[in-house]
């Protein structure tokens, strides 16, 4: 019959030698044999008993209770394993639910950390200007459009918003290089199509809404300055190009 030294059993079961010595001391798990050197050796039955000890411990049974169960003449190892399996499955189900909750919370915290601040959303404006802009938006625009835009922005990470800003800058640069072309040229209209798609990341933009946005590019000095810093007259060029796109492609 194969026997295991206390060191071999400890390694096999993933417990310490000190633990096995303690189990021996309290008569929870005694070796099948002791050598003259007092070395402990364990057989197959002891391996099964240790397995039961560890299973019950994992289910939060106290050692005294485990000893009482294992020493009972009516103890049935198969019934015990069936009971332990059911308990482990129940615990697994609870842990799986906890994992889902933990993952959701982690995701929420990550999204919260990535939420755009007002300063990032209105980069370049002072806090007073930001507050003024937000008041203007509330007063001037359709509440449904504002709500839609706010919802979409709230779903964006900082990287998402940065990508949109970079695309807007790229569009402005490309349009600057096309200002010698007619606003209804295919090259200009291709950029305007991208411009419209970018704006729809914030809210669904109909032809009339898009033309209204174009009007603001030349009526609001803040928007005019944003585009004209690339090239003087770009804001007006963009407005005219948007009007063409709105009439031809969005009607």
C-alpha positions in Angstrom: 0.0 0.0 0.0 1.3 3.4 -1.0 2.0 5.7 2.0 2.9 9.4 2.2 5.3 11.1 4.5 3.9 14.2 6.3 5.9 16.4 3.9 4.5 14.6 0.8 1.0 14.9 2.1 1.4 18.5 3.0 2.6 19.3 -0.5 -0.1 17.1 -2.1 -3.0 18.7 -0.1 -1.6 22.2 -0.1 -1.5 22.5 3.6 1.4 23.1 6.0 3.3 20.4 7.9 2.4 22.3 11.1 -1.3 22.0 10.3 -1.0 18.2 9.9 0.8 18.0 13.2 -1.9 20.0 14.8 -4.6 17.7 13.3 -2.7 14.7 14.7 -2.5 16.4 18.1 -6.3 16.9 18.3 -7.0 13.4 16.9 -8.6 14.9 13.8 -6.2 13.2 11.4 -3.8 10.6 12.7 -1.1 8.9 10.6 -1.5 5.3 9.8 2.1 4.6 10.9 4.8 6.2 12.9 8.4 5.4 12.3 11.0 5.0 15.1 12.2 8.5 14.2 8.6 9.7 14.9 8.1 10.4 11.2 4.4 10.2 10.3 3.1 8.3 7.3 -0.4 8.4 5.8 -2.4 6.0 3.7 -5.3 6.3 1.2 -8.0 6.5 3.9 -6.1 9.3 5.6 -6.0 11.1 2.3 -9.8 10.8 1.9 -10.3 11.9 5.5 -8.0 15.0 5.0 -10.0 15.8 1.8 -13.2 15.7 3.9 -11.6 18.0 6.5 -10.6 20.5 3.9 -14.0 20.4 2.2 -15.9 21.0 5.4 -13.4 23.7 6.4 -14.0 25.4 3.1 -17.7 25.4 4.0 -16.9 27.1 7.3 -17.4 24.1 9.6 -15.4 24.3 12.9 -12.8 21.6 13.5 -14.7 20.2 16.5 -17.8 19.8 14.3 -15.8 18.2 11.5 -14.2 15.7 13.9 -17.6 14.8 15.3 -19.0 14.2 11.8 -16.1 12.1 10.6 -15.9 10.0 13.7 -19.6 9.2 13.6 -20.2 5.5 12.8 -23.0 6.4 10.4 -20.7 8.8 8.4 -21.1 8.2 4.7 -18.4 9.7 2.5 -20.5 9.6 -0.6 -23.4 11.4 1.1 -20.9 13.9 2.5 -19.5 14.6 -1.0 -23.0 15.0 -2.4 -23.8 17.5 0.3 -20.5 19.4 -0.2 -21.0 19.5 -3.9 -24.4 21.1 -3.5 -23.1 23.6 -1.0 -20.2 24.5 -3.3 -22.6 25.0 -6.3 -24.7 27.3 -4.1 -21.7 29.3 -3.1 -20.5 29.4 -6.7 -23.8 30.8 -7.8 -23.5 33.5 -5.1 -19.9 34.3 -6.1 -20.9 34.5 -9.8 -23.5 37.1 -8.9 -21.0 38.9 -6.8 -18.5 38.9 -9.7 -21.1 40.4 -12.0 -21.8 43.1 -9.4 -18.1 43.8 -8.9 -17.5 44.0 -12.7 -20.4 46.4 -13.1 -19.1 48.6 -10.2 -15.6 48.6 -11.7 -17.0 49.6 -15.0 -19.1 52.4 -13.5 -16.0 53.7 -11.6 -13.9 53.6 -14.7 -16.6 55.5 -16.7 -16.9 58.0 -13.8 -13.2 58.6 -13.9 -13.4 59.1 -17.6 -16.3 61.5 -17.5 -15.7 64.8 -19.1 -15.4 67.8 -16.9 -16.9 71.1 -18.0 -13.3 72.4 -18.4 -12.5 69.6 -20.8 -15.8 70.0 -22.7 -15.3 73.7 -23.1 -11.5 73.8 -23.3 -10.2 77.3 -23.5 -13.1 79.0 -21.8 -13.0 80.4 -18.2 -15.5 79.1 -15.6 -17.6 82.2 -16.1 -17.7 81.7 -19.8 -18.6 78.1 -19.4 -21.5 78.9 -17.2 -22.7 81.6 -19.6 -22.5 79.1 -22.5 -24.5 76.5 -20.6 -27.2 79.0 -19.8 -27.3 80.1 -23.5 -27.6 76.5 -24.6 -30.5 75.9 -22.1 -32.3 79.1 -23.3 -31.7 78.9 -27.0 -32.0 75.3 -28.0 -34.7 72.7 -28.1 -34.7 70.9 -24.7 -35.0 67.5 -26.4 -31.9 68.2 -28.5 -30.0 69.5 -25.4 -31.0 66.3 -23.5 -30.0 64.1 -26.3 -26.6 65.8 -26.6 -26.0 65.6 -22.9 -26.9 61.9 -22.9 -24.5 61.1 -25.7 -21.7 63.2 -24.2 -22.1 61.4 -20.9 -21.5 58.1 -22.6 -18.2 59.4 -24.1 -14.8 58.7 -22.5 -12.2 61.3 -22.5 -10.5 59.4 -25.4 -13.8 59.4 -27.4 -14.2 63.2 -27.0 -10.5 63.8 -27.8 -10.9 61.8 -31.0 -13.9 64.0 -32.0 -12.0 67.2 -31.3 -9.1 65.9 -33.3 -11.4 65.1 -36.2 -13.0 68.5 -36.1 -9.5 70.1 -36.2 -8.6 67.9 -39.1 -11.8 68.8 -41.0 -11.0 72.5 -40.5 -7.5 72.0 -41.9 -8.7 70.1 -44.9 -11.4 72.8 -45.6 -8.7 75.5 -45.3 -6.8 73.7 -48.2 -10.0 73.6 -50.2 -11.1 77.2 -49.9 -10.1 77.9 -53.5 -12.7 75.3 -54.7 -16.5 75.9 -55.0 -18.4 75.0 -51.9 -20.5 72.5 -53.9 -17.4 70.7 -55.2 -17.2 67.0 -54.4 -14.0 67.4 -52.4 -15.5 70.1 -50.1 -18.8 68.2 -49.8 -16.9 65.0 -48.8 -15.4 66.9 -45.8 -18.8 68.4 -45.0 -20.3 64.9 -44.9 -17.8 63.9 -42.3 -18.5 67.2 -40.4 -22.2 66.3 -40.3 -21.5 62.7 -39.2 -19.3 64.1 -36.4 -22.0 66.5 -35.2 -24.5 63.6 -35.1 -22.4 62.0 -32.5 -23.9 64.6 -30.2 -27.5 64.8 -31.7 -29.5 63.8 -34.7 -29.0 66.8 -37.1 -31.7 67.5 -39.6 -31.2 69.8 -42.6 -32.8 72.8 -40.8 -30.8 72.1 -37.6 -27.6 71.8 -39.6 -28.3 75.1 -41.4 -29.0 76.7 -38.0 -25.6 75.4 -36.7 -24.0 76.9 -39.9 -25.6 80.3 -39.1 -24.1 80.2 -35.7 -20.6 79.7 -37.1 -20.7 83.3 -38.5 -23.1 84.9 -35.9 -21.3 83.8 -32.8 -17.8 85.3 -32.6 -16.6 82.3 -30.5 -17.3 79.8 -33.3 -16.0 82.3 -36.0 -12.7 82.6 -34.1 -12.3 78.9 -33.8 -12.5 78.4 -37.6 -11.0 81.7 -38.8 -7.8 81.0 -36.7 -7.1 78.3 -39.3 -7.8 80.7 -42.2 -9.7 84.0 -42.3 -13.1 83.5 -43.9 -13.2 79.7 -43.1 -16.3 80.1 -40.9 -18.2 81.7 -43.8 -16.9 79.1 -46.2 -18.1 76.3 -43.9 -21.5 77.9 -43.5 -22.0 78.1 -47.3 -20.8 74.5 -47.8 -23.1 73.3 -45.1 -26.1 75.0 -46.7 -25.3 73.2 -50.0 -25.0 69.8 -48.1 -28.2 70.4 -46.2 -30.2 71.2 -49.3 -28.8 68.5 -51.5 -28.1 65.6 -49.1 -30.4 66.0 -46.1 -33.7 67.1 -47.7 
